[in-house]
């Protein structure tokens, strides 16, 4: 018998929340995000859902792409709703 494993985020950062808001406000999809950052769609989804921070080079590109809406430093700051 297999146990169901919960994949909920252990730590949702302020940056992952900001990223979700940025995607919604600009009408971009996670697929668009993945293509522009040259990462897999699964990895982009993980960043949005808060399953872990990106490496510093991806976080830097993300900050530039969002024009500062998603800041590099915010990947270590907990989201307000926690």
MARVO-566011 format. One record per residue (C-alpha): x, y, z; residue number from 1. Coordinates in Angstrom, 2 decimals. Layout:
BEGIN
+---------+---------+---------+-------+
!       X !       Y !       Z ! mardo !
+---------+---------+---------+-------+
!       X !       Y !       Z !   NUM !
...
+---------+---------+---------+-------+
END
This chain:
BEGIN
+---------+---------+---------+-------+
!       X !       Y !       Z ! mardo !
+---------+---------+---------+-------+
!    0.00 !    0.00 !    0.00 !     1 !
!    1.40 !    3.39 !   -1.03 !     2 !
!    1.25 !    6.40 !    1.22 !     3 !
!    0.10 !    9.70 !   -0.23 !     4 !
!    2.92 !   12.20 !    0.00 !     5 !
!    2.01 !   15.81 !    0.61 !     6 !
!    3.93 !   18.09 !   -1.73 !     7 !
!    2.89 !   21.35 !   -0.11 !     8 !
!    5.55 !   24.03 !    0.23 !     9 !
!    7.43 !   24.05 !    3.50 !    10 !
!    8.42 !   27.67 !    2.99 !    11 !
!    6.60 !   30.00 !    0.62 !    12 !
!    8.74 !   33.05 !    0.03 !    13 !
!    7.62 !   36.58 !   -0.66 !    14 !
!    9.21 !   36.21 !   -4.10 !    15 !
!    7.09 !   33.19 !   -5.07 !    16 !
!    3.94 !   35.13 !   -4.12 !    17 !
!    5.19 !   38.17 !   -6.06 !    18 !
!    5.96 !   35.95 !   -9.04 !    19 !
!    2.42 !   34.52 !   -9.04 !    20 !
!    0.99 !   38.05 !   -8.88 !    21 !
!    3.30 !   39.25 !  -11.66 !    22 !
!    2.26 !   36.39 !  -13.94 !    23 !
!   -1.43 !   37.11 !  -13.29 !    24 !
!   -1.11 !   40.86 !  -13.80 !    25 !
!    0.86 !   40.56 !  -17.04 !    26 !
!   -1.21 !   37.70 !  -18.46 !    27 !
!    1.86 !   35.51 !  -18.85 !    28 !
!    1.80 !   31.76 !  -18.26 !    29 !
!    4.26 !   29.55 !  -16.44 !    30 !
!    5.20 !   28.20 !  -19.88 !    31 !
!    6.08 !   31.75 !  -21.02 !    32 !
!    8.15 !   32.16 !  -17.87 !    33 !
!    9.97 !   28.88 !  -18.50 !    34 !
!   10.78 !   29.77 !  -22.11 !    35 !
!   12.09 !   33.23 !  -21.23 !    36 !
!   14.26 !   31.87 !  -18.41 !    37 !
!   15.33 !   28.78 !  -20.38 !    38 !
!   14.15 !   26.40 !  -17.68 !    39 !
!   11.62 !   23.56 !  -17.64 !    40 !
!    7.92 !   24.27 !  -17.10 !    41 !
!    8.04 !   22.05 !  -14.02 !    42 !
!   10.83 !   24.14 !  -12.51 !    43 !
!    8.91 !   27.37 !  -13.26 !    44 !
!    5.84 !   25.87 !  -11.61 !    45 !
!    7.87 !   24.92 !   -8.54 !    46 !
!    9.12 !   28.49 !   -8.16 !    47 !
!    5.59 !   29.88 !   -8.39 !    48 !
!    4.22 !   27.34 !   -5.91 !    49 !
!    7.06 !   27.91 !   -3.45 !    50 !
!    8.79 !   24.53 !   -3.65 !    51 !
!   12.21 !   26.12 !   -3.48 !    52 !
!   14.22 !   29.13 !   -4.57 !    53 !
!   15.94 !   29.34 !   -7.96 !    54 !
!   19.70 !   29.38 !   -8.30 !    55 !
!   21.16 !   32.87 !   -8.13 !    56 !
!   21.66 !   33.21 !  -11.91 !    57 !
!   18.01 !   32.33 !  -12.59 !    58 !
!   16.83 !   34.60 !   -9.76 !    59 !
!   18.88 !   37.46 !  -11.23 !    60 !
!   17.39 !   36.92 !  -14.71 !    61 !
!   13.93 !   36.74 !  -13.14 !    62 !
!   14.46 !   40.05 !  -11.35 !    63 !
!   15.50 !   41.70 !  -14.61 !    64 !
!   12.64 !   40.13 !  -16.56 !    65 !
!   10.03 !   41.34 !  -14.04 !    66 !
!   11.69 !   44.77 !  -13.76 !    67 !
!   12.16 !   44.33 !  -10.02 !    68 !
!    8.69 !   43.00 !   -9.18 !    69 !
!   10.35 !   39.75 !   -8.07 !    70 !
!   13.54 !   40.62 !   -6.22 !    71 !
!   16.50 !   38.34 !   -5.69 !    72 !
!   16.61 !   39.07 !   -1.94 !    73 !
!   12.92 !   38.16 !   -1.45 !    74 !
!   13.49 !   34.45 !   -2.06 !    75 !
!   14.61 !   34.21 !    1.59 !    76 !
!   11.77 !   36.32 !    3.06 !    77 !
!    8.64 !   34.44 !    4.19 !    78 !
!    5.35 !   35.36 !    2.57 !    79 !
!    3.02 !   37.52 !    4.63 !    80 !
!    0.21 !   34.93 !    4.57 !    81 !
!    2.20 !   32.38 !    6.60 !    82 !
+---------+---------+---------+-------+
END
